[in-house]
Amino acid sequence: MQWWRSLLLGAGAVWLVVLAARCHLPRRSVSAGGGPDSTGVIYVVQHGWHAGIAVRRADVPAGRWPVLDDVADAQYVEVGWGEAQYYPGASRGVWGALRAGAWPTGSVVHVVPIDRPVPDRFPARTVVRVPVSPAELDAFTTFVAASFAVDSTTGRVPTAAPGYYADSRFYASPLPYHVFNNCNHWAAAALEAAGCDASPRWAFTVGQVISRAKACGTLVQGEG
């Protein structure tokens, strides 16, 4: 039976290579250092195993995110990305986690309108403030725009599920989710688009995302 074991190991190795090849994170479009003269800011918020990133709604160019009309009265908008069933809570537990990571599945974007300072909206969460230049802010909002599945006939993004909060929603995303392209890879890639050296391919955990955000910004709430 030794040959069966070798066959399984070989098949597993091939499958991992296939998954790695299917990493389709949107790519950063600018590489500029954000310094003391940065004119914008984003907030990275830790939510359990996931990270959300908030930006002033007014800093998102008109028409770039097709969901902005749904959060017209928001001061900030937080976005997070994850597996289509696990993230909204439709499929959890051990099987849900294995299903979400073992092979490519669908994904969604969680959009949360915020009507107050970000730390006040999430008082029990770790929050990191990251300064960004205008070019970095433009690259970040472009990165997020590529995470929405826009209907070509309506120009809208289909709602996938109710959000975690009464005023939040999950929207469809075209990006594949798997172990080499998980929610923390996405958050780190969003940070990298915003000019923060976040090494997204190696950011498997939310702790790594928060650590890299702190290296680029300031911890304003939560554990240091």
Rosetta silent file (secondary structure, phi, psi, omega in degrees, C-alpha in Angstrom):
SEQUENCE: MQWWRSLLLGAGAVWLVVLAARCHLPRRSVSAGGGPDSTGVIYVVQHGWHAGIAVRRADVPAGRWPVLDDVADAQYVEVGWGEAQYYPGASRGVWGALRAGAWPTGSVVHVVPIDRPVPDRFPARTVVRVPVSPAELDAFTTFVAASFAVDSTTGRVPTAAPGYYADSRFYASPLPYHVFNNCNHWAAAALEAAGCDASPRWAFTVGQVISRAKACGTLVQGEG
SCORE:     score description
SCORE:     0.000 S_00000001
   1 L     0.000    2.574 -179.411    0.000    0.000    0.000 S_00000001
   2 H   -61.816  -35.419 -178.541    3.031    2.245   -0.044 S_00000001
   3 H   -67.045  -30.781  176.045    2.246    3.272   -3.607 S_00000001
   4 H   -65.090  -41.436  179.000   -1.204    4.468   -2.531 S_00000001
   5 H   -63.153  -42.284  179.022    0.366    6.704    0.077 S_00000001
   6 H   -64.729  -39.361  179.518    2.774    8.139   -2.493 S_00000001
   7 H   -62.792  -44.495  179.782   -0.090    8.693   -4.930 S_00000001
   8 H   -63.997  -42.690  178.992   -2.139   10.584   -2.333 S_00000001
   9 H   -63.383  -41.246  179.357    0.817   12.723   -1.321 S_00000001
  10 H   -64.779  -41.897  179.010    1.545   13.495   -4.956 S_00000001
  11 H   -64.531  -38.988  178.132   -2.071   14.390   -5.667 S_00000001
  12 H   -63.585  -40.468  179.680   -2.134   16.633   -2.618 S_00000001
  13 H   -64.683  -41.584  179.017    1.003   18.438   -3.760 S_00000001
  14 H   -63.179  -41.608 -179.165   -0.455   18.986   -7.230 S_00000001
  15 H   -64.082  -39.297  177.763   -3.688   20.350   -5.750 S_00000001
  16 H   -63.381  -38.650  177.729   -1.770   22.817   -3.586 S_00000001
  17 H   -64.564  -41.273  178.478    0.079   24.051   -6.661 S_00000001
  18 H   -61.656  -43.781  178.971   -3.233   24.481   -8.498 S_00000001
  19 H   -62.340  -44.194 -179.532   -4.649   26.481   -5.599 S_00000001
  20 H   -61.034  -38.585 -178.923   -1.582   28.665   -5.428 S_00000001
  21 H   -68.764  -20.362 -177.325   -1.829   29.356   -9.141 S_00000001
  22 L   -96.897   15.912  174.943   -5.436   30.469   -8.703 S_00000001
  23 L   -70.098  110.838 -176.328   -4.670   33.269   -6.259 S_00000001
  24 L  -119.154   45.946  174.588   -6.440   36.172   -7.921 S_00000001
  25 L   -63.531  140.301  171.974   -6.135   39.007   -5.439 S_00000001
  26 L   -57.507  144.222 -176.454   -6.471   42.411   -7.094 S_00000001
  27 L   -92.205  147.959  175.767   -3.004   43.859   -7.548 S_00000001
  28 L   -65.544  148.045 -176.843   -1.779   47.112   -6.036 S_00000001
  29 L  -114.374    1.911 -179.586   -1.506   49.905   -8.574 S_00000001
  30 L  -151.235  152.396  175.799    0.846   52.303   -6.815 S_00000001
  31 L  -135.811   92.017 -177.781    3.846   52.163   -4.540 S_00000001
  32 L  -136.115  138.271 -177.233    4.284   55.419   -2.681 S_00000001
  33 L   -78.458  130.278  175.888    5.370   56.030    0.877 S_00000001
  34 L   -89.137  120.997 -178.385    2.878   57.653    3.231 S_00000001
  35 L  -117.096 -163.346 -178.645    4.616   60.131    5.501 S_00000001
  36 L   -60.552  -22.924 -178.185    3.684   62.885    7.948 S_00000001
  37 L   -90.698   10.364  178.110    2.243   64.951    5.079 S_00000001
  38 L   -58.937  141.463 -176.353   -0.305   62.274    4.141 S_00000001
  39 L  -102.318   -4.050 -178.700   -3.721   63.798    3.588 S_00000001
  40 E  -131.138  178.862 -178.402   -5.861   60.738    4.174 S_00000001
  41 E  -155.526  147.394  168.576   -6.289   57.861    6.569 S_00000001
  42 E  -125.400  157.701  178.863   -7.684   54.338    6.725 S_00000001
  43 E  -119.758  130.676  175.611   -8.550   52.313    9.836 S_00000001
  44 E  -103.004  124.593 -174.017   -7.838   48.600   10.232 S_00000001
  45 E  -120.111  129.194  177.923  -10.246   46.912   12.664 S_00000001
  46 E   -88.533  124.412  177.122   -9.852   43.402   14.075 S_00000001
  47 E  -123.329   87.980 -178.335  -13.087   41.385   14.160 S_00000001
  48 L    60.872 -121.702 -179.490  -12.251   37.948   15.501 S_00000001
  49 L   -84.067   -8.647 -176.888  -10.486   36.067   12.707 S_00000001
  50 E  -108.173  160.729  171.781  -11.272   38.795   10.160 S_00000001
  51 E  -123.203  137.510  172.783  -10.057   42.355    9.618 S_00000001
  52 E  -108.641  154.433  177.990  -12.166   45.200    8.283 S_00000001
  53 E  -127.178  124.819 -176.491  -10.767   48.370    6.745 S_00000001
  54 E  -109.689  144.729  179.705  -12.631   51.653    7.077 S_00000001
  55 E  -141.139  152.594  175.344  -12.246   54.798    4.998 S_00000001
  56 E   -61.477  133.472  179.628  -14.079   58.104    4.900 S_00000001
  57 H   -58.446  -38.861 -178.997  -16.986   57.799    2.495 S_00000001
  58 H   -65.501  -17.788 -179.952  -16.097   61.194    1.051 S_00000001
  59 H   -86.949   -4.507  176.610  -12.616   59.860    0.183 S_00000001
  60 L   -92.239  117.314 -178.549  -14.037   57.225   -2.190 S_00000001
  61 L   -54.182  142.928 -179.226  -14.294   58.763   -5.677 S_00000001
  62 L   -56.284  131.481  177.370  -17.835   59.042   -7.009 S_00000001
  63 L    84.531   -6.832 -176.941  -18.861   55.944   -8.935 S_00000001
  64 L   -74.818  -42.905  176.766  -15.876   53.832   -7.868 S_00000001
  65 L  -106.388  116.194 -176.450  -17.761   51.632   -5.394 S_00000001
  66 L   -69.492   -1.916  179.706  -21.219   50.732   -6.717 S_00000001
  67 L   -98.122   -1.060 -173.790  -22.498   50.221   -3.158 S_00000001
  68 H   -62.366  -31.804  178.687  -21.993   53.823   -2.006 S_00000001
  69 H   -63.844  -23.479  179.614  -25.615   54.750   -2.678 S_00000001
  70 H   -78.437  -12.996 -178.936  -26.594   52.148   -0.076 S_00000001
  71 H  -128.370   45.212 -171.832  -24.574   53.974    2.590 S_00000001
  72 L   -60.774  -30.514 -175.704  -25.371   57.544    1.570 S_00000001
  73 L   -96.791    6.109 -176.237  -25.484   58.916    5.123 S_00000001
  74 L   -77.181  146.427  171.863  -22.318   57.228    6.383 S_00000001
  75 L   -85.140  -42.104  175.323  -19.292   59.165    7.597 S_00000001
  76 E  -126.224  159.251  173.950  -17.028   56.132    7.131 S_00000001
  77 E  -128.601  125.244  176.432  -17.464   52.848    5.272 S_00000001
  78 E  -101.342  136.701  177.063  -15.848   49.635    6.508 S_00000001
  79 E  -124.737  143.454  174.217  -15.205   46.785    4.073 S_00000001
  80 E  -143.994  155.879 -175.502  -14.134   43.214    4.738 S_00000001
  81 E  -130.116  144.211  179.535  -13.861   40.197    2.460 S_00000001
  82 E  -168.958 -174.770 -176.421  -14.356   36.487    3.099 S_00000001
  83 E   -67.468  143.092 -168.839  -15.807   33.131    2.060 S_00000001
  84 L   -61.963  -31.416 -179.795  -19.337   33.277    0.680 S_00000001
  85 L  -105.174  -39.155 -176.699  -20.962   30.974    3.241 S_00000001
  86 L   -68.721  -44.666 -175.816  -18.594   30.978    6.201 S_00000001
  87 L   -60.642  -48.856  178.111  -18.237   34.776    6.501 S_00000001
  88 L   -73.016  -11.678  178.265  -22.000   35.543    6.700 S_00000001
  89 L    97.808    9.502  179.828  -22.479   32.582    9.048 S_00000001
  90 L   -74.258  -25.113 -179.348  -24.414   30.279    6.716 S_00000001
  91 L  -142.466  107.086 -178.074  -21.821   27.510    7.098 S_00000001
  92 L  -124.811 -165.849 -179.113  -19.686   27.358   10.227 S_00000001
  93 H    78.924 -174.138 -176.641  -18.037   24.740   12.408 S_00000001
  94 H   -62.126  -47.346 -178.524  -15.215   22.399   11.459 S_00000001
  95 H   -63.204  -40.562  179.193  -16.765   21.327    8.158 S_00000001
  96 H   -60.961  -41.216  178.946  -17.509   24.929    7.209 S_00000001
  97 H   -66.997  -42.024  179.593  -13.910   25.929    7.848 S_00000001
  98 H   -66.429  -43.166  179.915  -12.538   22.966    5.888 S_00000001
  99 H   -62.187  -38.709 -177.161  -14.924   23.542    2.995 S_00000001
 100 H   -68.212  -30.243 -173.928  -14.011   27.238    2.895 S_00000001
 101 H  -107.473  -19.174 -170.702  -10.273   26.636    2.692 S_00000001
 102 H   -76.002  -30.719  179.781   -9.709   23.273    1.053 S_00000001
 103 L  -147.408  160.811 -176.946  -10.775   24.197   -2.486 S_00000001
 104 L   -59.835  129.940  176.753  -11.787   27.385   -4.331 S_00000001
 105 E  -132.110 -178.455  179.576  -15.223   28.684   -3.348 S_00000001
 106 E   -77.258  175.943 -177.400  -17.164   31.914   -3.739 S_00000001
 107 E  -147.683  165.958 -179.680  -16.679   35.068   -1.719 S_00000001
 108 E  -141.116  160.588  173.821  -18.467   38.158   -0.430 S_00000001
 109 E  -113.286  128.781  176.219  -17.680   41.692    0.721 S_00000001
 110 E   -93.933  126.032 -178.095  -19.093   42.939    4.030 S_00000001
 111 E  -118.407  122.637 -176.978  -19.972   46.648    3.913 S_00000001
 112 E  -121.769  117.539  173.805  -20.655   48.529    7.150 S_00000001
 113 E   -76.408  140.318 -177.590  -21.760   52.187    7.229 S_00000001
 114 E  -127.619  125.758 -175.324  -20.283   54.132   10.169 S_00000001
 115 L  -107.716   20.244 -177.261  -21.803   57.399   11.407 S_00000001
 116 L  -155.165  176.873  174.994  -19.189   58.272   14.050 S_00000001
 117 L   -54.436  140.671 -174.212  -15.433   57.967   14.662 S_00000001
 118 H   -55.988  -46.261  179.052  -14.354   54.420   13.818 S_00000001
 119 H   -60.203  -32.541  179.216  -13.048   53.528   17.327 S_00000001
 120 H   -70.822  -30.518  179.882  -16.375   54.674   18.797 S_00000001
 121 H   -71.534  -30.637 -178.631  -18.288   52.433   16.388 S_00000001
 122 L  -126.380   69.573 -172.014  -16.254   49.386   17.516 S_00000001
 123 L   -65.503  -20.532 -178.289  -15.382   50.110   21.174 S_00000001
 124 L  -100.410    7.886 -174.939  -14.376   46.518   21.992 S_00000001
 125 L  -108.226  155.552  170.762  -12.134   46.032   18.935 S_00000001
 126 L   -76.750  129.601 -177.045   -8.479   46.627   18.189 S_00000001
 127 E  -130.034  131.132  178.425   -8.225   49.593   15.811 S_00000001
 128 E  -120.479  131.346  178.641   -5.144   50.825   13.941 S_00000001
 129 E   -98.120  124.968 -177.599   -4.990   54.178   12.140 S_00000001
 130 E  -120.362  116.940  177.507   -2.855   54.157    8.987 S_00000001
 131 E   -72.133  145.727  179.954   -2.035   57.456    7.188 S_00000001
 132 E  -138.857  146.423  175.840   -2.190   57.377    3.392 S_00000001
 133 L   -80.828  167.933  177.293   -1.214   59.772    0.634 S_00000001
 134 H   -56.513  -40.724  179.943   -3.703   60.765   -2.093 S_00000001
 135 H   -66.815  -39.052  178.531   -2.120   58.275   -4.527 S_00000001
 136 H   -67.824  -39.238  177.627   -2.256   55.478   -1.929 S_00000001
 137 H   -63.368  -40.486  177.864   -5.864   56.294   -1.108 S_00000001
 138 H   -63.890  -42.044  179.231   -6.712   56.115   -4.803 S_00000001
 139 H   -66.225  -39.342  178.916   -4.953   52.743   -5.110 S_00000001
 140 H   -63.184  -48.081 -178.688   -6.735   51.388   -2.029 S_00000001
 141 H   -66.970  -30.487  175.061  -10.210   52.361   -3.259 S_00000001
 142 H   -68.146  -42.248  177.162   -9.374   50.905   -6.683 S_00000001
 143 H   -56.955  -48.934 -178.528   -8.294   47.643   -5.045 S_00000001
 144 H   -64.604  -37.841 -179.793  -11.567   47.372   -3.138 S_00000001
 145 H   -56.912  -35.498 -179.873  -13.584   48.216   -6.258 S_00000001
 146 L   -72.056   -8.220 -179.506  -12.170   45.082   -7.931 S_00000001
 147 L   -92.004   -3.837  177.970  -13.601   43.012   -5.064 S_00000001
 148 L   -98.914  135.400  176.510  -17.232   43.782   -5.982 S_00000001
 149 L   -88.030   98.412 -175.515  -19.086   41.640   -8.548 S_00000001
 150 L   -87.574  128.890  175.952  -20.806   44.308  -10.629 S_00000001
 151 L   -70.918  122.521 -174.676  -23.816   43.308  -12.735 S_00000001
 152 L   -67.442  -21.200 -178.478  -23.005   44.463  -16.278 S_00000001
 153 L   -89.221  -33.017 -177.177  -26.644   45.263  -17.062 S_00000001
 154 L  -105.845  -19.654 -175.618  -27.561   47.229  -13.955 S_00000001
 155 L    75.178    9.027 -179.131  -24.188   48.499  -12.753 S_00000001
 156 L  -105.840  167.025  176.128  -25.143   47.275   -9.293 S_00000001
 157 L  -108.983  125.219  179.831  -23.666   44.620   -7.002 S_00000001
 158 L   -61.089  137.288  173.457  -26.021   41.801   -5.945 S_00000001
 159 E   -75.970  129.036 -176.715  -26.712   41.593   -2.224 S_00000001
 160 E   -95.369  -32.438 -176.791  -25.564   38.173   -1.008 S_00000001
 161 E  -169.894  158.660  172.198  -26.808   38.158    2.601 S_00000001
 162 E   -62.666  150.462 -179.210  -27.821   40.410    5.491 S_00000001
 163 L   -82.254 -177.533  178.784  -24.828   41.858    7.329 S_00000001
 164 L   -70.197  -23.963 -177.613  -23.717   41.414   10.915 S_00000001
 165 L  -117.818  164.897 -176.700  -25.452   44.662   11.864 S_00000001
 166 L   -60.866  -29.412 -176.347  -28.900   46.014   11.069 S_00000001
 167 L  -106.269    8.533 -179.710  -27.473   48.499    8.590 S_00000001
 168 L  -107.674  162.348 -178.349  -24.723   46.353    7.016 S_00000001
 169 E  -145.061  156.996  169.050  -24.838   43.929    4.078 S_00000001
 170 E  -101.083  135.123  179.416  -22.835   41.258    2.314 S_00000001
 171 E  -118.659  151.911  179.883  -22.308   41.784   -1.408 S_00000001
 172 E   -65.318  144.034  177.289  -21.207   39.329   -4.091 S_00000001
 173 E  -127.319  146.671  178.910  -17.512   39.251   -5.022 S_00000001
 174 E   -86.647   -3.659 -172.964  -15.887   37.712   -8.134 S_00000001
 175 E   -82.560  139.594  176.557  -12.740   36.631   -6.273 S_00000001
 176 E   -77.821  143.591  177.716  -12.112   32.961   -5.445 S_00000001
 177 E  -110.536  132.387  172.533  -11.591   32.049   -1.795 S_00000001
 178 E  -164.108 -176.222 -171.813   -9.234   29.277   -0.673 S_00000001
 179 L   -61.396  -28.276  179.739   -6.383   28.582    1.716 S_00000001
 180 L   -95.489    4.839 -179.284   -3.916   30.603   -0.373 S_00000001
 181 E  -149.153   64.760 -175.336   -6.366   33.458   -0.882 S_00000001
 182 L   -99.485 -174.627 -174.054   -8.187   33.913    2.412 S_00000001
 183 H   -61.048  -33.429 -178.260   -9.698   36.888    4.190 S_00000001
 184 H   -80.062  -30.265  170.152   -6.397   37.941    5.752 S_00000001
 185 H   -58.972  -45.035 -179.194   -4.535   37.723    2.446 S_00000001
 186 H   -62.359  -47.176 -179.265   -7.144   40.128    1.085 S_00000001
 187 H   -61.730  -40.855  178.588   -6.850   42.547    4.022 S_00000001
 188 H   -67.192  -38.076  177.596   -3.056   42.543    3.768 S_00000001
 189 H   -66.161  -35.416  175.554   -3.249   43.111    0.007 S_00000001
 190 H   -64.558  -40.666  175.978   -5.594   46.050    0.628 S_00000001
 191 H   -62.596  -41.458 -179.536   -3.025   47.445    3.064 S_00000001
 192 H   -65.769  -38.174  175.083   -0.288   46.983    0.504 S_00000001
 193 H   -60.470  -30.827  179.123   -2.346   48.845   -2.080 S_00000001
 194 L   -85.001   12.028  174.334   -2.514   51.657    0.495 S_00000001
 195 L    92.731    5.046 -179.376    1.290   51.808    0.606 S_00000001
 196 L   -98.339  126.919  179.880    1.911   49.576    3.627 S_00000001
 197 L   -72.033   91.460 -171.239    4.443   46.765    3.152 S_00000001
 198 L  -108.066   -0.592  178.827    2.110   43.984    4.336 S_00000001
 199 L    43.683   63.404 -171.828    3.483   40.895    2.510 S_00000001
 200 H   -58.255  -32.559 -177.546   -0.044   39.656    1.639 S_00000001
 201 H   -66.473  -19.594 -178.176    0.983   36.191    0.451 S_00000001
 202 H  -107.372    4.458 -177.439    2.289   35.397    3.928 S_00000001
 203 L   -92.199   80.611 -177.942   -0.525   36.996    5.946 S_00000001
 204 L   -84.521  -20.018 -175.412   -2.510   33.901    6.922 S_00000001
 205 L  -123.152  157.337  178.140   -3.829   35.276   10.250 S_00000001
 206 H   -66.496  -29.862  177.200   -5.536   38.452   11.390 S_00000001
 207 H   -61.144  -37.864  177.601   -2.738   38.940   13.938 S_00000001
 208 H   -66.447  -38.855  178.779   -0.260   39.275   11.082 S_00000001
 209 H   -63.419  -47.201 -178.888   -2.487   41.846    9.390 S_00000001
 210 H   -64.615  -40.201  179.202   -2.811   43.926   12.565 S_00000001
 211 H   -60.068  -43.160 -179.076    0.924   43.685   13.246 S_00000001
 212 H   -72.634  -32.646  175.251    1.756   45.012    9.790 S_00000001
 213 H   -64.606  -41.093  179.240   -0.845   47.754   10.081 S_00000001
 214 H   -64.787  -32.658  178.612    0.732   48.886   13.360 S_00000001
 215 H   -67.649  -23.358 -178.940    4.134   49.007   11.682 S_00000001
 216 H  -102.316  -12.476 -175.533    2.676   51.475    9.168 S_00000001
 217 L  -143.087 -144.554 -175.104    0.399   53.418   11.495 S_00000001
 218 E  -132.186  130.453  173.744   -0.717   53.962   15.074 S_00000001
 219 E   -72.208  119.383 -178.272   -2.643   51.728   17.462 S_00000001
 220 E  -108.039  -11.829 -179.989   -5.537   53.873   18.627 S_00000001
 221 E  -162.823  140.280  176.396   -7.576   51.281   20.499 S_00000001
 222 L   101.839 -167.231 -175.463   -7.131   47.775   21.879 S_00000001
 223 L   -74.361  141.565  178.732   -4.125   45.686   22.828 S_00000001
 224 L   -84.899    0.000    0.000   -0.651   46.844   21.861 S_00000001
